[in-house]
Amino acid sequence: MEYVRDPLEIEKKSFEIIEGHVDRRKFDEKEWAIVRRVIHSVADFEYAGIMDFSEEAVEAGLAAMRRGCRIVTDTRMAEAGINRKALEAAGCVVKCYVDYPDVAAKSRELSITRAMASIMAAAQDGGGGIFAIGNAPTALFKLLELAEEGRIKPDLVIGVPVGFVGAAESKEALVASGIPYIVAWGRRGGSTVAVAIVNALLYMLKDENGKICRKG
């Protein structure tokens, strides 16, 4: 049976297909690298029409990564998907607080989602970093509340929660917040999309220092 086995060749062919089907003119080079990887990850060309970036969002994320920032995810799935070699080469760490011991208790005590309680834990652990929210709109809403209260100061928020309840509205609130953002408008998104965006940012650092070995 004949099929392409080389992962780099598969990626190359996939990117060629994407380039042939999508009008990329509204994005700059770095934004397009992110959008293209998202499309590649979910096999959905429509993301080219719903991805949006605040001014200098990409540079805000890269600047944070150059400082060795933490990357906070709202799910273990997203945490697991971030490229470890790229993460280590950048000197960054990834953290997901959703199953920390106090989070479940706080969720029950306050009658809030565990995702919200996990963001509260992230605020207590230190206020900066990149926040990649791909699953829970409530996590994004809580992040914005804490930022407004001055209890947390994200360098960049990747706001791509998925769902029928609150997803679109949470993204609109993020865009209105003044925090640097990358969003996928509407109900679409997910952990896979959040991971693709984080990995795309990490891979960009390879062009700066040549130290990151990308695979996947």
N, C-alpha and C positions, 0 to 999 in steps of 0.2 A: 504494500500500500504506500503510495507516494503522498507525502505531506511535508510541510516545512517544520523542521525540528529545532533549528537554531533560534533561541529566544530573541537575540538581537535582530535577526532577519525578520522574525514575526513582527517585532515592534516597528522596524523600518517600513515594512509593507503596510502595516496598519496606519502609520503616519502618512504614508503616500496616499492611501485611500481617503483619509480625513482631509488632507490638503486639497484633494480633487473635488471634494463635495461641499466644502464650507468656505464662505466668504469671510476672510479673516481681517478685513481692512479696518474694522472699528477697534481692533486691539493693537497695542504696541507689541514688540517682539517678546518681551517677558510675559505679558498678559496672555499672549497667544500660546506660549509654551505651557502655561497652566491650563488654559481651555482645551488645548489639544490633548493633554494627558487625561483630563477629565473625560473627554469624549472617548478616548481610547479605553479607559477603565470601565465605562458603562455601555459602550457601543451605542451611543445616542447622539446623533448630530444636533438635536434640538438644544443641547446645552450651549451651543454657540450663540443662541438667541436669548438665553436667560442668565448667562454669567455676567456679573457686573463688578467693577472695582472702584473703590474710592481713589482719589488722586494720590499717587505715591504709595498705594497700598503694598505693592510688591516690594518696593524699596524698604518700607517699614518692616516687613517681614524678614527680608534679607539682613537688614541692620540688626534686628533682634537676634537672628541666628548667628551673626558674626560675633555677637557678645556671649554666645553660649547660653541662650535663653532656655527656659523650660517650655515645652509644648504640652498643653493641657487638652485632653480629649474627654468627650462625654461618655464613651463606651470603651470596653476592653477590646472590642473588635477593631476600632480605629487605632487604638494603642498598638495592637499586634501588627497592623498593616504598615506602619511607618518603617521605612528601610533602616535597619539597625546600623549597617556599615556607614551609610550617609549621615545618620544621626551622630554616631560616635566621631566621625571625621570632622563634623561641624562643631563638636564640643557641646552639643545640646543634650537635653534629657527629655523624655516623654513621661507624663504622669496622667494617670486616670484615678480619680478619687472615689469612684462610684461604689466600690466595695470596701472602703476603709471602715474600720470598726465603728466609728462614731456616726457614720453617714446614715446607716439604716435606722439607728436610734433617733437621730435628729429628724429624719423623714417622718417617723411615726409620731414623734413628739409634737411636731408642727403641722402635721397633716399636709405635707408637701411631697412632691415627687422626689425620688432618690437622686435624680439628676440635679434638681435644685439644691439639695443638701450637699451634693458633691462639689458644686460651684462655691458654696459657702465654705467648704473645707479648703478649696483651692485658694480662696481669699485669705484664709487664716494662715496658709502655708507661705504666703508671699504674693505680692500683688501684680507682678508683671508677667510677660511672656506672650506666646501665641496661643489663642484658644480656638480649637477646631471642634465645632459643634455640628455633628452630622446626623444626630438621631432625635434629640429631645428639644422641642421648642421651649419647654419650660426652663431648660438649662440656659438657653440664650436670653430669655426674659430675665432670669435671676442675675445673670452676668451683667446685663445692662442696668438693673436696679443697683447692684453693688458698685458699679462704676459711677453711677450718678451720685451715690452716697460718698464717693471717694475712698471706698474700702478696697478697691481693686483697680488696676490701671493696665489694661491690655495694650500690648504693642500692636497687635493685629488680631482681628476676630474673623475667622473663617466661618461664616454663618450659612450653613447648608442643611439645617434640620429638615426632615421629611415628614409629611403627614397631612391629614385633613383638618386638624384642630390646632390652630396657633402657628403653624409653620410659616405661612405667608406673612402673617402679621408680625411675627418676631423678626423677620428679615427687614420689614419696613421700619420697625422700631430701631434696628441696628443702623440702618442707613441714615436715619434721622438723628442718631446719637452723637455724631462727630468723631466717633472712633474709627480708625482705619479698618476697612472691611473688604472682604471678598464674599460675594453672595451668589446664590442661584435663585432667582426670583420664583415666587409661587410655591407650590406644594412639593416640588421635586427636590431631591438631594439625597442624603444618606451617608453612612459611614464610609462607603467606598469613594464617594465624591470628596469628602473631607480628607481622606488619606491621599488621594491623587493630588490634591492641592498642596498638602504639606510636602509630599515627596517631590513634586515639581519644584518647589522652592529650594529644597535641599539639593536637588540635582543642579540647580543654577549655580550654586557655590563652586561646583567643579570647574566652571569656566574662570573662576576668580583665583583659585589656589591650586587646582589640579590634584587635590588630595582625596577627593571622594571617588570611591569605586562604586559605580551604579550597577545594580542588577535588580530587575523587577520593577 
